[in-house]
């Protein structure tokens, strides 16, 4: 009689872990998709900012700093509601940094012992108090310690730029096979994601006086694939009308 409840409990735990891992994977994939689409253009700012808006720490810090509820930050209330129902919804289910740590931390496949000594776990509470106290005084400079900020800045400043270097390396490694590799930076291309303020700002920053189009990028690709472009290899090409040069 005792074994049956235990077996049911183990089955529920296993099902819950599978469900949590599946949701973490889906959410991480959505986050990376939005990041890449934002980097390349073609997505509205509202959608692009959905993950920061779901972050309860960012929402609370903005509330304390601005002394008013920012409309976008109200989405963080959804995360709080999910936390009350499921527990640790942001850290354990939604946050890309939490998912990454779950997937790749060194002890995942080797040991069940905690990697972080128990005596140091109180640091996170100290940091939380410091961030919120700073926000209450009107400063958000400590928000760089927020998990979603760490992920976005790491992708933007370290990982995503390194992709250019990977392509350049491919130009060297694959040259003897007749394969050429180049990188195209098309600048600001309005594919429907820009609002009027962003559109006007990009036009002012472009000496050509207009936004780029998909045809501008396509024409450059056509040239690179033609015989006339056969001598171009291992280059980062800026097809942006002189964006920010003038």
N, C-alpha and C positions, 0 to 999 in steps of 0.2 A: 504493500500500500504506500510505502514511503518512496519507493523508486519511481513510481509513476509521476507524482508531482515534481520530483527532481528532474526527470527526463523532460517533462513539459517546460520546466523553467530553463533548462539548457537549450531546448529548441527555441524558446522565445528569445533568449540572449543571442543565439546564433542568427536568428532571423533579423533581430534588431541591428546587429553589427553589419549584416549584409545590406540592409536597407540604408543604414547610415553611410556606408562606403559608396553605395550607388549614388545617393544624393550628393555626397561630396564630389564625386567624379563629374556628375552632370553640372553642378554649380561651378566647379573649376573650369570646365570646358566652356561654359557660357561666359565666364569672366575673361578668359583668354581670347575668345572670339570678339567680345566687345573691345578689349584692349587693342587687338590688331585692326579692327574696323575703325576705331578712333584714330589710331596712328596713321592710317591710310586715308581717312576721310570717308564720308558716306554714311554717317550715323548722327542722329540728333544729340545735342548736348544733354538733354534730359535722360535719354537712354544710356548714354556714355557714363553718366554720373550715378547710375542706379546703385552700384555697390557702395560707394562712399555714403550715399543717402540711407542705406540700410544699416550702416555702422552705428550702433548705439553710443559709442564713445564720442565719435565725431558729432553726432546729433546733440548730445548733452553739452559738449564743449562749445559748440556754436550757440546753443541756447544761453549758456552762462556768459559767454563773451558779448553777444549781441543784445542780451537782455530781452530777447523776443524770439518766438518760435519761427525759424526759417521754414518756409513751406516744404521744400524738398526734404528737410531733415525729419519731417513728420513720418516718413517711411520707416525710420528707426523704431517707431512705436510698434510696427508690425513684428520686428525682430524681438522686441521686449515681450510682446504677447506670446510669440512662439516659445520664448525662453520659459515663461511661466507654465506653459503646457508640457514642453518636452525637456527643458533644462539645457543650458549651454548651447542654445541654438546658433548663436553667432560663431563662437570659437569652435564648436564641435561639428557643425553642419555646413555653415555658409562661408566663413572667412577663408580666402585662398591661402593665407599663410598657415592657418591651422591645418588645412588639408595637406599642404606641402610638408609640414613637419610630421604629420601622421604617416605620410607615404615614404619619406626619405630619411627619417632620423636613424642614426646608426644602430640603435638598440632594438629596432623593430623586429628583426629576424634572429637576433642573437640572445637577448636576455629580456626577462620580464621586469628586471630591476629598474626603477626610475632613473633617468639620466640626470635629472636635476636634483641635487641634494635637498632634502626636506627643509634644512635650515635656511636655504636661499629663496624659498618660494614666497616669502613675505615681501620680497623686493617689488613684486608686481603691484602690491597694494600701495607701497610707497610711491611708485611711479603714477598710479592712478590718482592718488591724492595730489601729487605735484602737478599733473596735467590739468585737473579740474580747478585747483587753486589758481594756477596761472590764467586759465580761461576766465575765472571769476574776476580777475584783475584786468581783464580785457586783452590778454595776450594769448595767442595760439601757437607760439613758436615751439612749444614742447609737443605739438601734435605730430611731429615727425616720428615720434615713438609709437604712434598708433599702428596696429598691424596692417590695415589696408593701405596706409601711407607708405609703410616700409615696402610692401609688395609692388605698388605702382612705381615708386621711385627706383627700386631695384630693376624692374623691367625696363623702365624708360631710360635710365642712365647707364646701365651695365649690360643687360642681356640683349635688349632689342638692337642697340647700336652694334653689338658684336656680330649680329647676323650679316652686316655689311662685310666685316672682316672675313667671315666664313666664305662668302661668295668670292672675295678676292683671292683667298687661298685656293679655292676650287679652280680659279683661272690658271694657277700655276700647276696644280696637280693633274689637271685634265687636259692641258694644252697638247700633250703628245698624242692624245686621242682625237684631236680635232674639235674639241669642245671649248667654246668660249663662254666666259661668265662675266657679266657686268651688273651693276646696280643702278636702278633709275630712281631718283627722288623727284617726284612730280610736283612737289610743293602743294599749295592749296588748290584743290580741284573741287568745285562745287557740284556734287552729285545729288543735292537735295538736302544735305544735312545741316548746311549753314543757316543761321538766322541772319537778320539784316545787319546786326552789329558786327558779327564775325565777317560777313561778306564785305562790309565797308572797310573794316580794319585790314583785311587781306589785300584789297584793291589799293589802299593807301600805301601798303608796304611793297607793292610791286611796280617797278618803273614802267613796265609795259602798260599799266593802267587798266588791267582786266584780270579776271580769274582764269586759271587754267581749265582746260576741258579734257574730257576723255580722249578726244581726237588728237590733242597735242601729245599725249603720252603714247597713243597708238602709232602716230607717225614716227616717233623716235624708235619705237620697237621695230617697225617695218624697216627702218633704215639699218638698224643693227643686224637684222636678219638677212639683209641684202648683201650682194657682193661688195657694194661700196662701203659697207661697215665691217667687212671681214678683218680689218687690221686693228679694230678696237677691241681690247680685251683687258680684263682686270681693272676696270674703271668704275668710279662712282660718278654718274652723270646727273646733273641737276637740270631738269627740264621745268623751270619754274618762273620764267619771265624775269629773272633777276630779283626774286623775292628777298626782301630785306637788304639787298645790296645798296639800293638808293635810299 
